[in-house]
């Protein structure tokens, strides 16, 4: 596999990723991420969320953009494996927020900030549930991601216009993504607006650090061969260092020499596959 990203194919003018609204949301998260990790603790989570949202959006845009390319180049196995990881990233992140992180924050922030969290959860339902059958529509077995919980597997993809009994249809996948991607990108901005410094000031640094511990424990439980690797391959290396803060042996040895190789052929569809090499991980 080349360690350079594949040029992203042209997208139809109707693509949600070509809209002015999407570009506005993407510019917002880039503006928060670009300066790097701030010194003030109450800005850390806003920065981390902006960086994570950057790579989630990058992943799903590349799923959308390469759908026809994979069929035309007889590369569905690798593309579908990559897409499987991309949709799983979206679902895992927002499921964890709803079940673990947000309940902790809701308990410890002052009352005026709780409404923002409730709104953000409502937004999840506009895109997280529709994205689940999209994931089922690209599901490969053996898949790199865990079997979905019953709440996901019980959803009938046909409800969203996807017939997984038939060969993969790029147009059908794009039609469904056209519907929920705008909600997703809007949420990526509005959630960061909720998590402003005043939000964390209201809970205090001690409680904030406890929530960081909850987050780290969750991330460390994920299989790095798909979860961490797809993250690292979707951001510029300075952003990887700021978001993940990996120990040197993990970034320089485990990622390039052990973890990235398991699904190596998937990562040509990412934007920064060079990060998965020894030289690129410096």
N, C-alpha and C positions, 0 to 999 in steps of 0.2 A: 504494500500500500504506500502511496505517496504520503509524505509528511506535510504536504501543502494542501490546504483546503480546496475542494472542488469549486470552481466558479459557480456561483449560485445562478440557476437558470432564470431567464426572464419569466415574470409572472403575468397572468392576465390583468388587464386594467381594473377588473372588478375585484381583484384580490383585496381582502381586508388589510393586508400588510402594505398596500400601496395607498391607503387612504390618508388624508390629512390628519384625521383624528388619531390613527395609530401612530403616525410619525410624531405627533405632539406628545403622546404618552411615552413613547420611546425616548424622546429628547428629555423629558422630565426625569426619568430614571437614570439616564446617562449623566445628567447634570448633578445628581446626588452622588453617583458612583465615581465620577471621573477624578475628583480631587484626592481620592484615597481615603483610608480610614481616618476619621477625625480624632482629635485628642480627647474631646469631651465624652465621657461615658454615656451621657444621655442622648448622644447622636449615633452611637455605635449600631443600634438595631436598625435605624433608618437607613444607614449606609449598607448594612448587610442585606436588608430586604431589597434595596435598590439593585445591588449587585446580583443577588439571586434572581430577581425578576428580569434582569437583563438577559441572563442565560436561559431562563424559561422561554422568554419570547423568541430568543434566537433559535432554540431547539424546535419550537413548533413552526416557526417560519420556514425552517429548512425542511421539515416534514412536508409542508405544503408545496414548497418550491420544487422539491426533487421527486414528487409523486410520479409525474409522467416520465421523467428522466430514467427512473429505476426500471420502469416497464420497457421503455425503448432500448435500454442497454442490458436487458436480461439480468438485472441485479436485484431482484425483489427480495431474496433471502436476507441480504445485508441491509437493504433499505428498511424492510419491515422490522428487523431487529433493532435498528436505530430508532425507528418511529415508536416502537414498543417502549423503549427507554424514555423517549421524550414525553410521551403521554403519562407514563408512570411517574415521572418527576413532578408533573403538574398535580396529579391526583395525590401522591404521597405528601407533598408539601401542604396542600390545603386541608387534607384530612388530619394531619398532625396539628395544624393550627387549631382546628375545631375541637379536637379531642383532648389536647394537652396544653398547648401554649396559651391560647386565648382564655380558657377557663382560669388559668393561674393569674394572668394579667387582670382579668375581670374582677377577680377576688381582691386584688391589691391596689388597683388604681382608684382614684376618686370618682365619684358618681358621674360627673359631667363627661368623662372620657369613655364610659361604658357603652354609650349609644353608638359611638364610632365603631367599636368592635362588632356590635350587633349588625350594623349596616354592612360591614365587610363580610360577615358570615352570610348574610342574605345575598350578597354579590356572588359568593362562591357558587351558589345554587344555579346561577345563570349560565355558568360555563363549566364548572367542575363535573356536574352530572352528565351534560351532553358530551364532554370529552371522554368520559369513561367508555361508552360504546365505540367511540372513534378508536380508542386503544384496543378494544376487542376486535375491531375490524382489521387491525394490523397485527394482531397477536400471532406470534410464532411459537411453536413448541418443538424442541425445548426452547423456552424463552429465558432470557437473562433476568427478567423481573419475577418477583414472587407471584404465585397464584393470587388473584384478587380476592378480597373478602366477599362474603355473600351479598353484601349491599351493592357490589359492583357486578358480580357474575349474574345476579338476578335480572339485570337490565337487558331487555331484548334490543339488540342493535337495530332490528327492523323498525322499531319505534322512531329511529332517527334516520331512516332511509338507507341503512347499511345492511347488505345481505352477505353475511360471512360464508354462506354455503357456495357462493359464486366466486370466480376469480377476482382478485383485487381490482377495484375500479377507482383510479385516481380522481375522476370527475365526481364520483359520489362522495369520496372523502372530502374533497375541497368544498362541495356544496354544504356539507355539515359544518365544516370549519368556518365557512363564511358566516354562519349564524352565530357562533359563540365566541369567536376570536375578538370581536369588538368589545364584548362584555369583559373578556379576560384582560385585555390591554387597559381598559378603563379602570378595572379593579387594581391592576398593578401600580397605577399612579395613586389612586385614592387610598389604598391601604397605607402607603408610605406617608400620605398626608395625615392619616390618623396617628401614626407612630412618631409624632414630632417630639422634640425634647421635653415639652411640658407634660406630655403623657407619662414619660418615665420619671420625671421629677416628682409626679404625684405618688408614685410607688416607692421611690427612694432607691439608692444605689444597691443596698443590700438585697432587696427583693429582686431588683433587676438581675443581679449576678446569680441569684437562685434560678431565675428563668433561663439564663445562659446555660446553666448546668443541665436543665431539662432538655434544652435544644441539643447540646453536645452529646448527651447520652443517647438521644434519638438518632443522631447522625452516625454515631459510632456503631450503632446496631445494624445499619444498612450494609448490604453487600457492596464493597467498594468497586468490584469489577464492572458494575454497571452504573451505580449511583454516583460515586465520587469521580470515576473516570469520565462519564459524560458531562459532569460539571466542569472539570479541569479542561476538557477539550472544547468548551464553549465560551471561554472568556480569555481576554489577553492575560498573559502571565502575571503582570502586576496586580490585576484584579483577583486572580486566583490566590496570590499570596495574602492579599488583604482580607479576602472572605474566609478562606479555609485555614490559614495560619497553621499549616502542616509542619510537623517536625522535619528537619532536613532529610533524614533517612527515608521518610515516607515519600516526600515529593521527588527526591532525586534517585531513589533506588526501588522502592516498592511499586510506585506507579509505573515507571517506564519498563522495569524488568520483570514484574510479576503480574500486576493487576490489569494493565492495559492490553496485554496480549491475549487474554481469554476471548475477547470479542473484537479483536484488532480490526477486522475488515468492516465493522460497523462504523468506525470512527472517521472514515473518509468523508462521511456526510456532515461532520461537525465543522465549525468555523475555525478551530485552532488545534488540529490534530498534532501539530508540531510540539505542543506542550507535553505530549505523552512520550517523547523521546528524552534520552539523557541530556543531550545538548539543549533541547528546548525547555527543559524543566529548571534550568539555572536561574 
